[in-house]
Amino acid sequence: MRDRDTKGRFVAGHSIAKSGWEGLVNKRFGGNRAAAVEWLGRVGAWEYARQAGIFRAYAFQYPGTPEQFLEYYTKRLEFTLADVNELQF
């Protein structure tokens, strides 16, 4: 098979995989690629913990649907101490 590895998975840069990722980002995340990457990472960590039998309170929680996660992602506060200017002497 061309454009697949020995396990049958698409290799990096495959045109179908790339258009599928872009479709997910555009349709479910409104084009917010950073939110999609973070969501996918959290889903991967959650699934790994589930399969490994790691059950900890508040660790590796399922991030929800892409739409639920995007709402959380856009509402969370992101700032640095330089933005706040709290520690100026």
CNS distance restraints for C-alpha pairs under 8 A (distance, minus, plus):
assign (resid   1 and name CA) (resid   8 and name CA) 7.87 0.50 0.50
assign (resid   3 and name CA) (resid  10 and name CA) 5.99 0.50 0.50
assign (resid   3 and name CA) (resid  11 and name CA) 5.64 0.50 0.50
assign (resid   3 and name CA) (resid  14 and name CA) 6.20 0.50 0.50
assign (resid   4 and name CA) (resid   8 and name CA) 5.30 0.50 0.50
assign (resid   4 and name CA) (resid   9 and name CA) 5.22 0.50 0.50
assign (resid   4 and name CA) (resid  10 and name CA) 4.48 0.50 0.50
assign (resid   4 and name CA) (resid  11 and name CA) 5.14 0.50 0.50
assign (resid   5 and name CA) (resid   9 and name CA) 5.54 0.50 0.50
assign (resid   5 and name CA) (resid  10 and name CA) 6.50 0.50 0.50
assign (resid   5 and name CA) (resid  11 and name CA) 6.03 0.50 0.50
assign (resid  10 and name CA) (resid  14 and name CA) 6.26 0.50 0.50
assign (resid  10 and name CA) (resid  17 and name CA) 6.67 0.50 0.50
assign (resid  12 and name CA) (resid  17 and name CA) 7.97 0.50 0.50
assign (resid  13 and name CA) (resid  17 and name CA) 7.26 0.50 0.50
assign (resid  13 and name CA) (resid  18 and name CA) 6.28 0.50 0.50
assign (resid  14 and name CA) (resid  18 and name CA) 6.00 0.50 0.50
assign (resid  15 and name CA) (resid  19 and name CA) 6.11 0.50 0.50
assign (resid  16 and name CA) (resid  20 and name CA) 6.05 0.50 0.50
assign (resid  17 and name CA) (resid  21 and name CA) 6.20 0.50 0.50
assign (resid  18 and name CA) (resid  22 and name CA) 6.21 0.50 0.50
assign (resid  19 and name CA) (resid  23 and name CA) 5.95 0.50 0.50
assign (resid  20 and name CA) (resid  24 and name CA) 6.24 0.50 0.50
assign (resid  21 and name CA) (resid  25 and name CA) 6.22 0.50 0.50
assign (resid  22 and name CA) (resid  26 and name CA) 6.02 0.50 0.50
assign (resid  23 and name CA) (resid  27 and name CA) 5.75 0.50 0.50
assign (resid  23 and name CA) (resid  28 and name CA) 7.97 0.50 0.50
assign (resid  24 and name CA) (resid  28 and name CA) 5.49 0.50 0.50
assign (resid  24 and name CA) (resid  29 and name CA) 7.03 0.50 0.50
assign (resid  25 and name CA) (resid  29 and name CA) 5.01 0.50 0.50
assign (resid  25 and name CA) (resid  30 and name CA) 6.44 0.50 0.50
assign (resid  25 and name CA) (resid  31 and name CA) 5.15 0.50 0.50
assign (resid  25 and name CA) (resid  32 and name CA) 6.40 0.50 0.50
assign (resid  25 and name CA) (resid  33 and name CA) 5.92 0.50 0.50
assign (resid  25 and name CA) (resid  36 and name CA) 6.12 0.50 0.50
assign (resid  26 and name CA) (resid  30 and name CA) 4.84 0.50 0.50
assign (resid  26 and name CA) (resid  31 and name CA) 4.24 0.50 0.50
assign (resid  26 and name CA) (resid  32 and name CA) 7.40 0.50 0.50
assign (resid  27 and name CA) (resid  31 and name CA) 7.31 0.50 0.50
assign (resid  28 and name CA) (resid  66 and name CA) 6.00 0.50 0.50
assign (resid  28 and name CA) (resid  67 and name CA) 6.33 0.50 0.50
assign (resid  29 and name CA) (resid  33 and name CA) 7.40 0.50 0.50
assign (resid  29 and name CA) (resid  35 and name CA) 7.12 0.50 0.50
assign (resid  29 and name CA) (resid  36 and name CA) 6.42 0.50 0.50
assign (resid  29 and name CA) (resid  66 and name CA) 6.56 0.50 0.50
assign (resid  29 and name CA) (resid  67 and name CA) 6.77 0.50 0.50
assign (resid  29 and name CA) (resid  70 and name CA) 6.36 0.50 0.50
assign (resid  32 and name CA) (resid  36 and name CA) 6.50 0.50 0.50
assign (resid  33 and name CA) (resid  37 and name CA) 6.19 0.50 0.50
assign (resid  34 and name CA) (resid  38 and name CA) 6.26 0.50 0.50
assign (resid  35 and name CA) (resid  39 and name CA) 6.02 0.50 0.50
assign (resid  35 and name CA) (resid  69 and name CA) 7.94 0.50 0.50
assign (resid  35 and name CA) (resid  70 and name CA) 6.50 0.50 0.50
assign (resid  35 and name CA) (resid  73 and name CA) 6.61 0.50 0.50
assign (resid  36 and name CA) (resid  40 and name CA) 6.08 0.50 0.50
assign (resid  36 and name CA) (resid  66 and name CA) 7.60 0.50 0.50
assign (resid  37 and name CA) (resid  41 and name CA) 6.21 0.50 0.50
assign (resid  38 and name CA) (resid  42 and name CA) 6.23 0.50 0.50
assign (resid  39 and name CA) (resid  43 and name CA) 6.15 0.50 0.50
assign (resid  39 and name CA) (resid  63 and name CA) 6.76 0.50 0.50
assign (resid  39 and name CA) (resid  66 and name CA) 7.10 0.50 0.50
assign (resid  39 and name CA) (resid  69 and name CA) 6.88 0.50 0.50
assign (resid  40 and name CA) (resid  44 and name CA) 6.12 0.50 0.50
assign (resid  41 and name CA) (resid  45 and name CA) 6.20 0.50 0.50
assign (resid  42 and name CA) (resid  46 and name CA) 6.03 0.50 0.50
assign (resid  42 and name CA) (resid  60 and name CA) 7.22 0.50 0.50
assign (resid  42 and name CA) (resid  61 and name CA) 7.88 0.50 0.50
assign (resid  42 and name CA) (resid  62 and name CA) 7.20 0.50 0.50
assign (resid  42 and name CA) (resid  63 and name CA) 6.44 0.50 0.50
assign (resid  43 and name CA) (resid  47 and name CA) 6.10 0.50 0.50
assign (resid  43 and name CA) (resid  62 and name CA) 6.30 0.50 0.50
assign (resid  43 and name CA) (resid  63 and name CA) 6.51 0.50 0.50
assign (resid  44 and name CA) (resid  48 and name CA) 6.07 0.50 0.50
assign (resid  45 and name CA) (resid  49 and name CA) 6.14 0.50 0.50
assign (resid  45 and name CA) (resid  60 and name CA) 6.12 0.50 0.50
assign (resid  46 and name CA) (resid  50 and name CA) 6.11 0.50 0.50
assign (resid  46 and name CA) (resid  60 and name CA) 4.68 0.50 0.50
assign (resid  46 and name CA) (resid  61 and name CA) 5.96 0.50 0.50
assign (resid  46 and name CA) (resid  62 and name CA) 5.79 0.50 0.50
assign (resid  47 and name CA) (resid  51 and name CA) 6.15 0.50 0.50
assign (resid  48 and name CA) (resid  52 and name CA) 6.01 0.50 0.50
assign (resid  49 and name CA) (resid  53 and name CA) 5.95 0.50 0.50
assign (resid  49 and name CA) (resid  54 and name CA) 4.89 0.50 0.50
assign (resid  49 and name CA) (resid  55 and name CA) 7.24 0.50 0.50
assign (resid  49 and name CA) (resid  60 and name CA) 6.69 0.50 0.50
assign (resid  50 and name CA) (resid  54 and name CA) 6.09 0.50 0.50
assign (resid  50 and name CA) (resid  55 and name CA) 7.36 0.50 0.50
assign (resid  55 and name CA) (resid  59 and name CA) 7.68 0.50 0.50
assign (resid  56 and name CA) (resid  60 and name CA) 7.71 0.50 0.50
assign (resid  63 and name CA) (resid  68 and name CA) 7.85 0.50 0.50
assign (resid  63 and name CA) (resid  69 and name CA) 6.07 0.50 0.50
assign (resid  64 and name CA) (resid  68 and name CA) 5.77 0.50 0.50
assign (resid  64 and name CA) (resid  69 and name CA) 5.96 0.50 0.50
assign (resid  65 and name CA) (resid  69 and name CA) 6.15 0.50 0.50
assign (resid  66 and name CA) (resid  70 and name CA) 5.98 0.50 0.50
assign (resid  67 and name CA) (resid  71 and name CA) 6.33 0.50 0.50
assign (resid  68 and name CA) (resid  72 and name CA) 6.48 0.50 0.50
assign (resid  69 and name CA) (resid  73 and name CA) 5.89 0.50 0.50
assign (resid  70 and name CA) (resid  74 and name CA) 6.04 0.50 0.50
assign (resid  71 and name CA) (resid  75 and name CA) 6.30 0.50 0.50
assign (resid  72 and name CA) (resid  76 and name CA) 6.16 0.50 0.50
assign (resid  79 and name CA) (resid  83 and name CA) 6.10 0.50 0.50
assign (resid  79 and name CA) (resid  84 and name CA) 7.43 0.50 0.50
assign (resid  80 and name CA) (resid  84 and name CA) 6.67 0.50 0.50
assign (resid  81 and name CA) (resid  85 and name CA) 5.95 0.50 0.50
assign (resid  81 and name CA) (resid  86 and name CA) 6.58 0.50 0.50
assign (resid  81 and name CA) (resid  87 and name CA) 7.46 0.50 0.50
assign (resid  82 and name CA) (resid  86 and name CA) 7.80 0.50 0.50
